[in-house]
Amino acid sequence: MSRFLSEGDQAPAFEFVGPGGALLQSSSLLRQGPLLLTFYRGAWCQCCQADLRDVMGYVTDFERTHTNALAVFHQISPESSSRVSEEYGLRFPIVDDADGRVAEAFGIRRTASEWAQIEEELGSIVRTFRDGQPWILPMQARYIVGADGVIAHRDIVFDYNKRTSTADLIPILERLG
């Protein structure tokens, strides 16, 4: 568990291209208030779908606490992102961590050197490659980052059927907002 960023750690700076090509930078988002950053396995994941619905149910609380929420997927196309946003009536952006670097910076994705070590110890592991890089899904994880850039809450999901309810996050956001 020590590789995952945790409460009290400084969150890494990041940027995503959001809907319509808008640049979403962590520094700009944090100037507005806390940030709820949720990493999902994919739009195909039923647990992720349930979580998106749960998060959407608290969007008025996010507005009240000046919290920006981002749903982070790995290799989601703009078309799929728009479809999911429309299907669930999302009022927060879905962004693509195409190369997995943000997930890696938070410690929830294996690095290329970790995969090399695993292959050295266990032999060749079948992987899918994209542009020479391993296609590695992040673990489902949620971070709340305060306006000061410090992680106030971390939830790494090892059992996808046991995720934190968004309702449990509201007191943290109220304290930060």
N, C-alpha and C positions, 0 to 999 in steps of 0.2 A: 504493500500500500504506500510505501514511501515515494514511489515515482510519481504518483498523482499529486497535482497541486491541491492544497488543502486550505482550510480556514486560516486566515492570517498571512497567507502567501500573497505576493504581488501578482496580479494577473498579467499575462503577457499581452503586449500590444498586438492588435490584429486589425485586419480590414477585409471586408467582403464586398463583392459586387452584389447589390440588392436588386429587387424588382425594378425593371425599367432602366437598369444600368447605373443606378445611384450608388455611389461609394459610401459604404457604411464603415466608419472607423471607430474603434473602441474609444479613442480619446474624445471624439465628438459626442458619442452616445453617452459617455460617463459625465460629460459636462451638464447633461440634462437630468441626471439622477442615476439610481441603481440600474444594473443590467442583469436580466435573467437570460442566461445562455444555456440552451438545452441541445445536446448532441444526440441525434437520432441515428439508428442503423439504416433506415430507409423508409420510403413511403409505402413499401410493400409489407412492412412489419406491423402486425395487428396491435402489438403493445404500444408501438410508436403512434399509431392512429388513435388509440384510446387516450394516450397522453396528450396529443394535440387537442383533442376535444376537451379534456380536463383543463388544460392551460387556457384555452379560449373562453371557458366559463368564468375566468377571473380577470378578464381584460379590463373591466371597469376598476378593479382594485389596482391594476398596473397604472392606469391613467391617474387615479387618485394619489398614488405614491410616486408619480413621475418616473415609473420604471419602464425601460425599453425591454422588450422581449425579442429574442432571436431564436428561430428554429434552425439548427445547423445540420445539414445533410451532407453526405459524401457522394459526389458525382450525381447530382440531380440536375436534370436539364431544365432550362427556363420554362419549357412547355409543361413538364411534370410539376414544377414548382407552382405555376399558375393554376393548374388543374387541382392540386391539393389545396391551395389557398382558397380557391373558389368552392370546392366541395365542402370544406369545413367552415367556410365563412371567416377565415382567419383575418384578424386585424393587426397582425404582426408579421414581419417578413420571414420567409424561408430563404436561407442563403446556402450557397454551395461551398463547402470546404474541399474543393476539387482535388487538391494534392494532399489533403490530410494534414497540412502543416499546423493548423490551429489546434486540431485534436492532439497532435504530437506535442505542441508547446504546453498543453494542459496535462500531458502525461497519460492520455487515454488511448493512444495508438502506438503500436510497436514501431520503433525506428528501423531504418534500413540496417543499421549495425546490429540491432537485436535480432532481426530475422537472419542475418548472416551467422550469428552465434548459434541460433536455434538449428539452422541447417547444418552447421559444422558438427553439432552434437548429435543430431537426430537423422541426418541425411537430407536428401532433397525433399522439399515439401512443395506440393503442387500449389501454385499461386497463379492468379491472373495478373497480368501486367498491363499497364497503361503508360505509354511514353517512357518505358524503361523503369518505371517505379512500381513497387508492389501496390496492388489494390487492397487496402486493408481497412475494413470497417472499424470505426471507433466504437468503443463501448458506449452504451447509452449512459449519459451523464448529464447532471445539471449543476450549474454554478450560479450563484448570486454574487455579483461583484459590486461593491459599494462605489459611490462617486469618486472616492479616493483611490480607486484601482485595486483595493485589497479584497481578496475573496472572503466573503462573509458566510457563505454556506457552500457545501459540496455534497453531492449525492451521486455516487458511482453505483450503477445498477448491474449486479452480477446475475441476478435472477430477474428476467424481464417481466415476470408476472408480479413482482414486488417493487413497485416504484412509489416514490413519495407523492402524496396528493398535493396538488397546488395549494389547497387550503392551508396546509401546514407551512407554506412559505410566506403567506401574507403577513404574519407578525414580524418576520425578519425584514420584509420590504417596508413595513410601516416604521420600524425602528430606523432604517436607513434613509427613508424618504422624508 
